[in-house]
């Protein structure tokens, strides 16, 4: 086989492998970032049960809790890294920030709590793999590459509005629902909790994608399609509150939870969640209208 065709075949095969690897890493980065964000929130809000350690592991963990700052600091590092991974900005810095946490996690489980070594290996292994890819991927980059993502024609007000609703859709359900009112509600059967977990993680991924579309480095940033899909993330969650009320036997109040004393009478019949759902939905629809008008006028 002549040298030139063989060289072209090799380059083409190499390029396809790099493209497939980059696609896999991009999706892994988003999913890992979303999961890391949930774990980080748990370090701050404690909506999951405290791990049951024994012996020296229990003593070390208790000491970390008693410092009053260590676990919240770890949670904050996780949230910062999660944000970097989801929006694809400062990814290397975010992963480097988490490296000491991964190393200590592995050492803790290796020497003190070997029963939990598998989750620690998965969590730290994926993070270190992403870090390795960030540090060494220039070897696989094409010679000509885009140094910055195009900002497109999206008005700043539209990006701010959609970012605010996406962040609210990530934070508010995590604070309000990952507790005994919903996920760990003793009155809920296991299958109901399973369906709630599906809804929670679907919402997490959708709004993570929305933030990436608005702020990440990709060829379509600023396009009409990117704006519409970013707006759909919060709309698909909050906008469904209204048709959900049409289902038989539903209630906006959590099972076993009564309105607190002095709660306004109006909010007893119109739950604050519904008001928030309307605000988010109207905000995103307004953002879409502004973005559409700005493109027509150009």
C-alpha positions in Angstrom: 0.0 0.0 0.0 1.5 3.4 -0.9 2.8 5.5 1.9 0.4 8.5 1.5 -2.9 6.5 1.6 -1.6 4.5 4.6 -0.8 7.8 6.3 -4.2 9.2 5.5 -5.9 6.1 6.8 -3.9 6.2 10.0 -4.8 9.9 10.6 -8.5 9.3 9.9 -8.6 6.4 12.3 -6.7 8.3 14.9 -9.1 11.3 14.5 -12.2 9.1 14.9 -10.7 7.5 18.1 -10.0 11.0 19.6 -13.5 12.2 18.7 -15.1 9.1 20.4 -12.9 9.5 23.5 -13.7 13.2 23.8 -17.5 12.6 23.4 -17.3 9.9 26.2 -15.3 12.2 28.4 -17.7 15.1 27.9 -20.7 13.1 29.0 -18.7 11.5 31.9 -17.7 15.0 33.0 -21.3 16.2 33.1 -22.7 13.2 34.9 -19.8 13.2 37.4 -20.2 16.9 38.0 -23.9 16.5 38.7 -23.3 13.6 41.2 -20.5 15.5 42.9 -22.8 18.4 43.3 -25.4 16.3 45.1 -22.7 14.8 47.5 -21.4 18.3 48.1 -24.9 19.5 49.1 -25.2 16.6 51.4 -22.0 17.7 53.2 -23.6 21.1 53.8 -27.3 20.1 54.4 -27.0 16.5 55.8 -30.1 15.1 54.0 -28.6 11.6 54.0 -27.9 9.5 57.1 -24.4 9.8 58.6 -22.2 6.8 57.7 -21.9 4.2 60.4 -18.2 3.7 61.1 -16.6 1.6 63.8 -13.4 1.7 65.8 -10.7 4.1 64.6 -12.7 5.1 61.5 -15.6 6.3 63.8 -13.1 8.3 66.0 -11.6 10.0 62.9 -14.9 10.8 61.4 -16.3 12.2 64.7 -13.2 14.4 65.0 -13.8 15.7 61.5 -17.4 16.5 62.4 -16.4 18.2 65.7 -14.1 20.6 63.9 -17.2 22.3 62.6 -15.6 23.4 59.3 -14.0 20.3 57.7 -17.0 18.6 56.2 -18.6 21.9 55.0 -15.2 22.8 53.5 -15.2 19.5 51.6 -18.7 20.1 50.5 -17.9 23.6 49.2 -14.9 22.1 47.2 -17.2 19.6 45.7 -19.8 22.2 44.7 -17.1 24.4 43.1 -15.7 21.4 41.2 -19.2 20.4 40.2 -19.9 23.9 38.8 -16.7 23.8 36.9 -17.5 20.4 35.4 -21.0 21.3 34.5 -20.3 24.6 32.7 -16.9 23.3 31.3 -15.0 26.3 32.7 -11.8 26.1 34.8 -12.2 22.3 34.8 -8.5 21.6 35.5 -8.5 24.0 38.5 -11.7 22.4 39.8 -10.3 18.9 39.6 -7.0 19.9 41.2 -9.0 21.4 44.1 -10.6 18.0 44.7 -7.4 16.0 44.4 -6.5 16.2 48.2 -10.0 15.1 49.0 -9.8 12.0 46.8 -6.4 11.0 48.2 -7.5 11.3 51.8 -10.8 9.5 51.0 -8.8 6.6 49.5 -6.4 6.5 52.5 -9.2 6.7 55.0 -11.1 3.7 53.5 -7.9 1.8 52.7 -6.6 1.9 56.3 -9.6 2.6 58.5 -12.8 1.6 56.7 -12.1 -1.0 54.0 -15.7 -1.9 53.6 -16.3 1.4 51.8 -13.3 1.2 49.5 -15.4 0.4 46.4 -17.4 3.7 46.3 -14.2 5.6 47.2 -12.3 4.0 44.3 -15.1 4.8 41.9 -15.5 8.4 43.0 -11.8 9.2 43.1 -11.0 7.1 40.1 -13.3 8.9 37.8 -12.1 12.3 39.1 -8.5 11.4 38.6 -9.2 10.0 35.1 -10.9 13.3 34.2 -7.9 15.2 35.6 -5.5 13.0 33.6 -7.5 13.7 30.4 -7.4 17.5 31.1 -3.6 17.5 31.7 -2.6 15.3 28.8 -5.3 15.8 26.1 -3.2 18.4 24.2 -1.4 15.3 22.8 -4.7 14.4 21.0 -5.9 17.9 20.0 -5.9 19.0 16.4 -3.3 21.6 15.4 -6.1 24.2 14.7 -8.5 24.5 17.5 -11.0 27.1 18.8 -9.5 28.9 21.8 -12.8 30.3 23.0 -16.4 29.6 22.5 -18.5 32.1 20.5 -20.9 34.1 22.6 -23.4 34.4 19.8 -26.3 36.9 19.8 -28.0 36.0 23.0 -28.8 39.1 25.1 -27.1 39.2 28.5 -30.5 39.6 30.2 -31.6 36.3 28.7 -28.5 34.4 29.9 -29.0 35.9 33.4 -32.7 35.0 33.6 -32.1 31.4 32.4 -29.1 31.0 34.6 -31.1 32.1 37.6 -33.9 29.7 37.0 -31.5 26.8 36.3 -29.6 27.4 39.5 -32.9 27.7 41.5 -34.0 24.5 39.9 -30.9 22.8 41.2 -30.7 24.3 44.7 -34.3 24.6 45.8 -35.4 20.9 45.3 -32.2 19.8 47.0 -32.9 21.9 50.1 -36.6 21.4 50.2 -37.0 17.8 49.2 -34.0 15.7 50.2 -35.3 15.3 53.7 -38.2 13.7 55.7 -40.8 15.7 53.8 -40.1 13.9 50.6 -37.3 11.5 49.9 -37.0 10.0 53.4 -40.7 10.6 54.4 -41.6 7.6 56.6 -45.1 7.6 55.1 -43.8 7.1 51.6 -43.5 3.5 50.3 -40.2 2.5 48.7 -41.5 2.7 45.2 -42.7 6.3 45.7 -39.2 7.2 46.9 -37.7 5.5 43.8 -39.9 7.6 41.5 -39.0 10.8 43.4 -35.3 9.9 43.0 -35.7 9.5 39.3 -37.4 12.9 39.1 -34.7 14.5 41.2 -31.7 13.2 39.2 -33.5 13.9 35.9 -34.0 17.5 37.0 -30.4 17.7 38.1 -29.1 16.5 34.7 -31.5 18.7 32.7 -30.5 21.9 34.5 -26.9 21.0 34.5 -27.1 20.7 30.7 -28.9 24.1 30.7 -26.0 25.8 32.5 -23.5 24.1 30.1 -25.5 25.3 27.1 -25.5 28.9 28.5 -21.9 29.1 29.7 -19.9 26.1 28.4 -17.4 26.1 25.6 -19.1 24.6 22.5 -19.8 25.6 18.9 -23.5 26.3 19.4 -23.3 28.6 22.4 -25.4 31.6 21.8 -27.5 29.9 19.1 -31.3 29.9 19.2 -31.4 26.2 19.7 -29.0 26.3 22.7 -31.2 29.0 24.3 -34.4 27.1 23.8 -33.0 23.8 25.1 -31.5 25.7 28.1 -34.9 27.2 28.9 -36.6 23.8 28.6 -34.7 22.4 31.6 -36.5 24.5 34.3 -39.7 24.5 32.3 -40.0 20.8 32.1 -39.7 20.6 35.9 -41.6 23.7 37.2 -44.1 23.9 34.4 -45.4 20.4 35.1 -46.7 21.5 38.5 -49.9 22.7 36.9 -50.9 19.6 34.9 -49.9 17.5 37.9 -52.8 19.0 39.9 -55.2 17.4 37.4 -54.2 14.0 38.5 -56.6 12.2 40.9 -55.7 12.2 44.7 -52.8 14.6 44.5 -51.8 17.2 47.1 -49.3 20.0 47.1 -48.6 19.4 50.8 -46.2 16.7 51.9 -47.7 13.7 53.6 -47.7 14.0 57.4 -46.6 17.7 57.3 -49.1 20.3 58.4 -48.8 24.1 57.7 -46.9 25.8 60.6 -48.9 28.0 63.0 -49.6 31.4 61.6 -49.1 30.3 58.0 -51.0 32.7 55.7 -54.4 31.4 54.7 -53.8 32.2 51.0 -50.7 30.0 51.0 -52.6 27.1 52.6 -54.7 26.8 49.4 -52.1 28.0 46.9 -48.8 26.3 47.9 -45.6 28.4 47.7 -44.3 25.7 45.3 -47.0 26.7 42.8 -46.2 30.3 43.0 -42.5 29.5 42.5 -43.4 27.3 39.5 -45.4 30.1 37.9 -42.5 32.6 38.5 -39.9 30.3 37.0 -42.1 29.4 34.0 -43.0 33.0 33.2 -39.3 34.0 33.6 -38.2 31.4 31.1 -41.0 32.1 28.6 -40.2 35.8 28.8 -36.5 35.1 28.2 -37.4 33.1 25.1 -39.5 35.9 23.9 -36.7 38.5 24.4 -34.2 36.3 22.7 -36.5 35.7 19.7 -37.2 39.4 19.4 -33.5 40.3 19.5 -32.8 37.9 16.6 -35.6 39.2 14.5 -34.5 42.8 14.9 -31.0 42.1 13.7 
